[in-house]
Amino acid sequence: MIECSRGSVGDALPKVQCPNHPDALLVEDYRAGDMICPECGLVVGDRVIDVGSEWRTFSNEKATKDPSRVGDAQNPLLNGGDLTTMISKGTGAASFDEFGNSKYQNRRTMSSSDRAMLNAFKEISTMADRINLPRNIIDRTNNLFKQVYEQKSLKGRSNDAIASACLYIACRQEGVPRTFKEICAVSRISKKEIGRCFKLILKALETSVDLITTGDFMSRFCSNLGLPKQVQMAATYIARKAVELDLVPGRSPISVAAAAIYMASQASAEKKTQKEIGDIAGVADVTIRQSYRLIYPRAADLFPPDFKFDTPVDKLPQL
């Protein structure tokens, strides 16, 4: 039994399900090409086409010959699903007519829009690999880029800048935000241009992203600094209390998180300098000092009650 359901990109997609057990997860018999219901054994689909590659390939293989003779897996983001046929140039006498023209020509080659999107998808995948982002974020970024590209609402902006901004939005929507500096470090676009495209994309797609908080970056920054769990929990508590007490008005969450980490580390045995924290958080030393000076007068009220001090509060650096 085949029904049509609306896909995420707005196209009608066929849905195969058992008429007697519509909620059952079908089992695919790859050898016979059948879709079988595990509850009653009914074959609800036959001659299923495998859209994957014929052979597995690995990115670190250095062989010059690609065994994927049938091409890449189907890409629904490209027009026509990327199902194209390319005829190679003939070499024998039978491949040319009496005037020397090739008898077999490609009737349909990849369009310029598909080629531009494919290049953008490769750039997105490269940027995501550099900062170890998972596949679901790459897929969301590709979908965002496709929507923006098809709307043609950002004419005049480079595709690389749009792709970088889409990656920044996808990270925030998936709950693993990255800073503009982190995205800028893996792309060839300036921070200012990414920020401009970010605002234009939100306006064009009529979407929004959640506000970033200090907790979004705390665990990653502390992990990269090699700080123990106790210091991370203390820094998270300090940053949250500083925001609740309105001690850091107008300060970015990243600078507040960096200042909280500095205060927590100075009170523990695992002390870190402002430069070490600034290199990881991507903020300047002076920015950390400015935020630290705002929270230092209330330091005694910011630490969690069960924190074990290696350096007392009154001995913390005053900067």
HUURFEN-V751425 format. One record per residue. N is the residue number from 1. RES is the residue in one letter. PHI is phi in whole degrees, 0 to 359 (none if undefined). D_LAST is the distance of its C-alpha to the last C-alpha in whole Angstrom. Layout:
BEGIN
n={N;N}
res={RES;RES}
phi={PHI;PHI}
d_last={D_LAST;D_LAST}
END
This chain:
BEGIN
n={1;2;3;4;5;6;7;8;9;10;11;12;13;14;15;16;17;18;19;20;21;22;23;24;25;26;27;28;29;30;31;32;33;34;35;36;37;38;39;40;41;42;43;44;45;46;47;48;49;50;51;52;53;54;55;56;57;58;59;60;61;62;63;64;65;66;67;68;69;70;71;72;73;74;75;76;77;78;79;80;81;82;83;84;85;86;87;88;89;90;91;92;93;94;95;96;97;98;99;100;101;102;103;104;105;106;107;108;109;110;111;112;113;114;115;116;117;118;119;120;121;122;123;124;125;126;127;128;129;130;131;132;133;134;135;136;137;138;139;140;141;142;143;144;145;146;147;148;149;150;151;152;153;154;155;156;157;158;159;160;161;162;163;164;165;166;167;168;169;170;171;172;173;174;175;176;177;178;179;180;181;182;183;184;185;186;187;188;189;190;191;192;193;194;195;196;197;198;199;200;201;202;203;204;205;206;207;208;209;210;211;212;213;214;215;216;217;218;219;220;221;222;223;224;225;226;227;228;229;230;231;232;233;234;235;236;237;238;239;240;241;242;243;244;245;246;247;248;249;250;251;252;253;254;255;256;257;258;259;260;261;262;263;264;265;266;267;268;269;270;271;272;273;274;275;276;277;278;279;280;281;282;283;284;285;286;287;288;289;290;291;292;293;294;295;296;297;298;299;300;301;302;303;304;305;306;307;308;309;310;311;312;313;314;315;316;317;318;319}
res={M;I;E;C;S;R;G;S;V;G;D;A;L;P;K;V;Q;C;P;N;H;P;D;A;L;L;V;E;D;Y;R;A;G;D;M;I;C;P;E;C;G;L;V;V;G;D;R;V;I;D;V;G;S;E;W;R;T;F;S;N;E;K;A;T;K;D;P;S;R;V;G;D;A;Q;N;P;L;L;N;G;G;D;L;T;T;M;I;S;K;G;T;G;A;A;S;F;D;E;F;G;N;S;K;Y;Q;N;R;R;T;M;S;S;S;D;R;A;M;L;N;A;F;K;E;I;S;T;M;A;D;R;I;N;L;P;R;N;I;I;D;R;T;N;N;L;F;K;Q;V;Y;E;Q;K;S;L;K;G;R;S;N;D;A;I;A;S;A;C;L;Y;I;A;C;R;Q;E;G;V;P;R;T;F;K;E;I;C;A;V;S;R;I;S;K;K;E;I;G;R;C;F;K;L;I;L;K;A;L;E;T;S;V;D;L;I;T;T;G;D;F;M;S;R;F;C;S;N;L;G;L;P;K;Q;V;Q;M;A;A;T;Y;I;A;R;K;A;V;E;L;D;L;V;P;G;R;S;P;I;S;V;A;A;A;A;I;Y;M;A;S;Q;A;S;A;E;K;K;T;Q;K;E;I;G;D;I;A;G;V;A;D;V;T;I;R;Q;S;Y;R;L;I;Y;P;R;A;A;D;L;F;P;P;D;F;K;F;D;T;P;V;D;K;L;P;Q;L}
phi={none;239;239;252;234;281;274;291;263;93;263;282;247;289;239;264;209;284;293;268;227;294;267;287;278;289;257;261;266;293;290;267;75;248;251;242;282;287;279;242;81;288;276;265;205;234;54;288;270;276;270;279;289;291;234;281;234;234;294;267;286;252;290;282;257;270;284;281;289;266;90;286;292;298;247;290;281;262;297;80;68;64;266;237;239;249;262;288;289;287;240;273;293;289;275;233;274;291;264;86;272;292;284;250;234;284;286;225;255;295;290;294;292;295;294;294;293;296;295;293;297;294;295;297;297;295;297;295;294;292;246;57;267;286;293;297;288;298;297;295;297;299;295;298;297;299;297;294;294;287;287;55;270;241;296;95;268;289;296;294;293;295;296;296;294;297;295;297;294;298;298;289;290;272;82;232;296;241;282;300;293;293;292;296;292;257;240;254;249;287;298;295;291;297;297;296;296;301;292;293;292;300;287;291;272;53;241;214;230;292;294;281;235;296;292;293;250;300;297;291;297;294;294;293;275;73;274;289;298;298;292;298;295;294;296;297;295;298;296;295;294;297;289;297;276;57;272;234;292;81;273;288;302;291;291;294;297;296;294;294;295;297;295;294;290;292;276;253;279;265;277;235;278;296;294;298;290;297;295;283;280;78;236;282;301;294;293;296;297;296;290;295;296;288;262;299;301;252;302;297;269;265;284;294;299;265;285;265;280;265;236;299;298;288;260;292;298;268;54}
d_last={72;70;68;66;62;59;57;53;54;57;60;63;62;65;64;66;67;70;72;72;69;66;63;64;62;65;65;66;68;67;71;73;71;71;69;70;69;68;70;73;73;74;74;72;71;73;73;69;67;64;62;60;60;63;61;58;56;52;50;49;53;54;58;59;61;60;62;61;65;64;61;58;58;58;56;56;54;56;59;62;60;60;63;65;67;67;70;70;72;75;76;80;83;83;80;81;84;87;84;82;79;77;79;76;73;70;71;68;64;61;60;57;55;56;55;52;50;51;49;46;47;46;43;42;43;41;38;38;39;36;33;36;37;40;43;43;40;42;45;44;42;46;47;45;45;49;49;47;49;52;51;51;48;46;48;47;44;44;44;41;39;41;41;37;37;39;37;34;36;38;35;34;37;37;34;32;30;29;26;28;26;28;31;31;30;33;35;36;35;32;30;31;35;34;32;35;38;36;37;40;41;40;42;45;45;44;42;39;36;34;30;27;25;22;25;27;24;22;25;26;22;22;25;24;21;24;22;24;26;24;21;22;23;20;18;21;22;18;18;22;21;18;21;23;21;21;17;17;20;21;18;20;21;19;16;16;17;15;12;14;15;12;11;15;15;12;14;18;19;19;15;14;12;11;14;16;15;16;19;20;19;20;17;15;11;10;12;10;7;9;11;8;7;11;12;9;12;15;13;17;19;18;19;22;25;26;23;23;19;19;16;16;14;13;12;9;6;4;0}
END
